Each structure stands twice: as C-alpha cells, then as structure tokens.
Amino acid sequence: MVNINQINESIQSLGTGNAKASTSNEQAGGFENALSRAIGQSGETVEGTDAVNSLEEIASSYVQIQDSSLVVSEKTGELLDLLETYIAQLEDPEVSLKNLSEVIEQMNTDASSLLTETQSLTLEDEGLKDIATQTAATIKGEYLKFQRGDYL
C-alpha cells in the first residue's frame, strides 16, 4: 500500500510541473517569440524584402521520369537474360533443383510485374506489348513445369 501511494504522489507532482511550465510559456509570449527568434526577425519588414523569406524551388538531379515503354523494354530484356541463364543452369547436371527454385521464383515474380506494366502501354507500343506478354507467358510456363516436377 505504501508503494502505491508513493507512485500516485509522484504522478501528481509530475503533472503539476508540466502545467506550470506550459503556463509560464504562455505568459512569456510562447510560440510567437520563439518563432521570431528562430527566424531572426522582429516582424518588421526590411526595405525590398518580405516579412518571410521564401525559398525557390530546389531541383533534384536524381528524379528521372521514365515512360512506360522504356520500363517494359528494360524489364523484358532482364527477364530474357534471366531465362537464358535459367536454361543454361537447367542443362548443367551439377546445379541442383533447389538452387533453381530460387531463380524460377524470382523469374515468376518479375514476369507478374512485367504483365502489370504492359497494361499501361498505349496502342503505339503494341509490338512491345506482344513481346513482353510472350516473354512473361514463357516464364510462367517454365514456372508451372518446374512446380509440376517435369524436370525431376
């Protein structure tokens, strides 16, 4: 019981300390004074400038906007390279199927992502859409063959 009373007394003393601190801030001008000090202005305007200095737009050198046809062609190229590597590993008797499972899982995920990207292509990119779709379908077919156990 004694410990509980000590806890309640310490909580009450902490609560009153915070109330006193916030009251003293309000009396001293609080936020307005702190803001004025931080900005370094007293609220007066200097001839030729505004009360608040404005920032100009900061251009980022890292932002590169790519159109969807470029993204699809890059992903298709990467998937074709992965497919070529997968086929070479599949023919190698020293590569285990367990190692191939990680590769085929990644290829399946990338193929799904490619199919999603192809939906944003326009009619002008119909040829690219066909190539990307055929690539994704080939990889999905290989994934199904692998999961079914055709290579055991």
N, C-alpha and C positions, 0 to 999 in steps of 0.2 A: 504494500500500500504506500509506503514511504516513497518508493521509486516512482510510482505513478504520479504522485503529487509533484515531485521534482520535475518530471517531464512536462506536466501541464504548466508549471510556473515558468520553465524555460521557453516554452512555446509562446506564452503570453508576453514575456519580455522581448522576444524576437519580433513579434507582431507590432508592439508599440514602438520599437526602434524604427521600423520601416515607415510607419505612419508619420513619425516626427521628421524623418529625412525627406519624405515627399512634401510635407508641409513647408519645410524650410526652402525647398527648391521653388515652390510656387511663389513664395514671398520674395525671393531674390530675382525674379524675372524669368527663371527657369529656362525653358526651351529657347525663347527669343534671344536671350543674352548669349546662351551657348552657341546658337546658330550664328549670331552676329560675330562672335569672337572667332568661330571656325572659318567663316568666310573672310574675315578681316575687314569688314565694312561696318559702318555705324548706321547704315540705312540711307545715308546721303548719296546722291549721285554725283559723280565726278564729271566734269565737262567733257562731252564726247563719248561717254560710256553709259551703259545701262546700269541699274542697281545690281543686277545679277549678270555675271559674266557667262556668256553662252559658249558652249563647245561646238566646234564644227564637226561634221561627220568624219568618222575615222574609217578609212577604207581598209579592209582586210586583204592581205595578199594571199591568204590560204583558201579563200572561198572560190571554188570552181564549180560553176553550174554546167552540168553535162546534160545533153539531151538524151532522151530515152534510147534512141537508135545506137548511140555510141556505147551506152551501158550494156545494151543487149548484145552488141557485137563483141565487146570485151568478154562478157560472161560466156558467150558461145565459144569463143576461142579458148578460154581457160578450160571449159568443160571438154572440148575436143582434145586438148592436151592431156587432161586427166584420163580420158577414155583410152587414149593411146598408151599411156603409162600403165593403166589397169590391164589392158590386153597383153602388154609385154610381161607384166607380173603374173598374169594368169597362165601364160605359156611356160613360165620358169618353174621347174619342179621343186626348187629349193625354197620358194616363197610359200608360206603356209596360208591356208584359207582364213585363219584367224587374223593375220595381217591384212588380207584382202578385205575382210569385213569392214574394217575401219575406213578404207578407201571407198568402198562402194556405198557406205552410209553417207559419207561426205558428198559423194557424187549425186546421190539421190536428193539430198537437201539442196544442193546447188541447182539441180535440174528443176526442182519445185520453185525455187526463187526465180529461175530464168523464165519459167512459164508465167509467173506473175508479172514479170517485167514486160513480156511480149504483149500483154493486154493493153499497155499504154502506147503501143506503136500505131502510127497512122497508116492510111492506105498507101502512102508513098513508100513505106517500108515493108510492103507485102512480101518481097523476096527474102528479106532478112528475117521476117517473122516465120516464114516457111522453114528456113534453115535452122533457126533457133528451136522451133517446135519439133522438127525431125531429130535434132540432137538430143533434146530433152526426152523425147519418146524412146530413142535408142537406149539412153541411160536408164530410163525407167524399166525398159525391157530387160536389160542386163541385171538390174537390181532384183527384179522378180525371178529371173533364172537363178541367181545366186541364192536368194531366200528359199526357193523351191528345192535347191540341192542338186541342180543339174551338173555342177562341177565336182561332185564328190567322187 
